[in-house]
């Protein structure tokens, strides 16, 4: 019997070995696959087990966390959600994250290794550092001014600090409150469906993700290209341009909105927004020159990350002469985000050097000690410094005595450029009203702010729609806020 | 037929002073202290990790555990001084760990606290352990009660038929707010019966019977008949009650004990073949079982159907989340498994929070317990004792394999309690009695032989 008891014992040992091999398979081999299974709630539970770090504007949080008492414990709250939605984006337990919430997710959710001086400690203690904060470059006053200026009209505002690339305001309108998407359940799903079905597209970040034909504001790029290429050496010299201007190689005549553009100088053409002159100059610069100039301003780039990704602004690289003429005045296929046009104004204001725009100034640990600093970076030189100085003069004239007088601020030097962009089939859509500008306090060395404003559907008469009427007052309000806060 | 009432010899006289056989009671006491310490520290850690402060009744818990361990130790020291020193500490450690895990799971189910009940049942289990060790001076006494055992076992197993089903199985008796699984006790009684019957008839079983072909001989029906009938009856009742885990256990127990008694491997093979056929039939036609087999073959099918993860999938997720070192006590999410997290699926919590390392340690503890049982069987000199030790060790081994294999996806899941670890009063009490019997058997096995060897 001894022999058979031994056999039984060996049999039981075999069972034990089978169990051990199997748990090793489950806990080591398959572990990652189980963890990645979308039906496994553990990653989500862990992610929301602690309050999320905050996004700061002017050093004060514009976000918060709420203990929901649910399985996914902490939900995102937003103070002034619609105002800051284009900056913060949403952080939803159902739909993920967007914009700064997405770009800085590792910091905010506490998974960034930089949050702990000793990452190994948390590894051993099975804990996680508290979520860090992300301080944005946005200034509350400017953001509010831009949002109030749009007053619910469809459109966007982007403002940057020319010398650094800091994004000072980023507004898209109409907006939405991201807190309706924070949690889980049918209410959140309904809100998501409703927001997506809304024809006004409130969740679209028009400042970063929508591209518009820039219209006459693009003439700044054309002027810079002409000056840099030496096509125009004296801005005040009359050009030999007919009015209307027949597009090269076609019988189509390009008209002007105003009068007095025949043979106008480039200075006057910018000041009074002459399509004919600038189209002709663009053709004179040539396709290669124009493409190169547009590229230096940031068009056709790889796509910016501010750190949220930005839609690519386009200037066609293969066009006929007539198409080039139209593109040079911001029509045809030329498309730009409001941020891109703010960068155009900023390059002029900053003496020709273009800074990489950025939205997150610094990220910190829970206790405020710094994790990373959003660095200034140069995107290169958009134009010669001399060209920038001459363009600054031209833009100042636009505001002082040209098409952009609504942007003038007493006691400050303001340069601007209006734009009215045709779009839609046969140009049937309500034109987009553009205004790009920069402002410098009297006596300051450098302009403090560059702004781009686009208004999609100014509910005024079609004839009244112009950059000066609809967009310039908003730009002025934003610039005033910038100058007021320093 | 043969008499089951083998003559019980008087307990062996105490060895002369300075005898060579080591008693190892000091080792046992040291190991017990370790087991109690681990359990109390686990208890404190769970409190700290889940609530942020030490649990209120910690002192009482520690005192209670110490008192129970000491009492059990005293019983062994006085009444079974030669017993294997590992058996009691392993039982205390496993029971202590089970309490820690149940206490930890209680945190996630505030409306359904069970650690207190489990503590009471454990205390009762220890009390019964003390009682068995103290009163049962010689295991051979049990041989006398073989037929009584089987009668009581059958009655116990039949009773739940008259009670309403719980979760689809007629295996509980409920009264006065307590639920009780009589099938748990039946397995000890049945092991006693099998051991006694086979010990008495093993010569006939091993050597007689018509030869069929090669070494396969037809077992004598006269001898095999009664035990086969009783076994079939018990398994039949269990199948009726849909207690498939226990019927599997009884089947395995019968096969192992029959094999140990006769050494007829051919019959074991035929038995296994029949069992496989039966299991296949049940698995195909019984929807309850069928769905479990489906679950086993494809645990994530319900996710693909969009119904979310089932119990087994959640259990696998929990084990996977534990990884090598585990999330740490109190830091896991095994409550996602649902209502059976504290009973059938308690190992998932162990796997998630203690990791592969902790789970392997627990399984090795069971392995050690089983090995010590077999060792007692090997060292014993009477066939009844050998068979009983083998049977009891096999009960533990089979239970552990069936439930651990089930929750880790090795074999189809059958509801069964992890010995000592799982929540469930009857299970804890039964396992304490099993350990008490093993202590008694090992004491007999290691006791120095008296000068005159009694005839086997």
Interface residues (C-beta under 8 A of the other chain):
Chain A: X1 X2 X3 X4 X5 X6 X7 X8 X9 X11 X12 X13 X15 X16 X18 X19 X20 X22 X23 X24 X26 X27 X28 X30 X31 X32 X33 X34 X35 X37 X38 X39 X40 X41 X42 X45 X126
Chain B: X202 X256 X259 X260 X261 X263 X300 X303 X308 X309 X313 X316 X317 X319 X320 X321 X322 X323 X324 X327 X328 X331 X333 X336 X351 X355 X356 X359 X360 X363 X364 X366 X367 X370 X371 X374 X377 X378 X383 X386 X387 X390 X393 X394 X397 X398 X400 X401 X404 X405 X408 X409 X410
